[in-house]
Amino acid sequence: MALVTAERELGRRLQLVQGIHWLYGAQGDAYAALLRGYGSEPHPAYERARAAGPLWRSRLGVRVCTGYAPARRLLAARTADGPGEQPQSALAWDQGLPDAGELPGADQVREPAARAAERALAGLRGEVDLVASVAARVPVEVLADVHGLTGADRVRLAEACAGAAGALDAALAPPAYDDAVRLLDAVGALRDLLGDEAARAAVVGVRAARELIAGALHALLAAPEAAAAAVREDPALLVTETLRHDPPVKLHTFSLAEEVEAAGERVAAGEQVAVLLAAANRDPEAFTTPDRFVPDRYAAGGVPEPLVPAPHGVAVEAFARGQAEAVVAAVAGVGGLAAAGGLPTAAGGVLAAAGGVPAAAGGAVRLGRSPVTWGLERVPVRVAG
């Protein structure tokens, strides 16, 4: 009976939060519309949020930040602890978990990521999806190597990471009941495999790394000339611009533990804040031509660094960046970036490991109802030869 009651309460809460997002979003609240999360292209929604100002209050009771400078101040402030402090947490998947342990740093993940990338690239044939084949695969293999998992445990880890992939978004965009149950079961499996402290870090870190790798690969196809030039100079430039132009965590929510002055306003301790990284990292007051993918903007000094938050208390940048740089380097190192078959230079080298020339097989597809990551669900390509 207790289990049935808990299930009913979970279902009721998911429906209630979703209904509130729909209502306020339909009434013009830009933040509620983002949480509602429908639409294949998210950036118009971020532009509408920016039009409301660099720091404004949503009808959901959250202070919404879209400007680079105030976002930087807010992200540097002390935050209140605990999953209960997450604003409008529809699915507290990390409830009961201790503070996250640290993820491995960039130097620890580059070598296993390079090996995983080489295996993934070498196996591509025909029409493939770079998200499923590379971006989602590499972080799981890296995590398995770091934790020394072998055999059936590696398979269980991959299954659990796939099941928990929607956790970051589910805290703000209520999933369907069955999806919520699968997600919670997957988090439980990660706790069994890795321990409680590592489970939270694994959920957050694997998703962030997946999105950064997917974004970098997508950039190689979507902006081939700029991407190729950056890779020839330094693969890190491509990854840094991806962090700015298509951040793996696009929305970060938290409660302040101290008063902060930002955008000429005082934000009191205890207030709930939502920083829209996807808007702040394209703030025209901080970046020239902010909507263009220009990796070489970071070749010179004086350009602000992309803002990267620590979702659920997990510092993800080094873990995700190290893997993305290794994947980009692996792509560039296999056969170089020479043009082939009349295709754009970068596209001609992206999947050279497959022994053929890749061509886009269709437009990339983003996940629906995923306001935190608004991640790439598929990046399809066709490998000929």
Order of alpha helices (4+ residues) and beta strands (2+ residues): alpha-alpha-alpha-beta-beta-alpha-alpha-beta-alpha-alpha-alpha-alpha-alpha-alpha-alpha-beta-beta-beta-beta-alpha-alpha-alpha-beta-beta-beta-beta
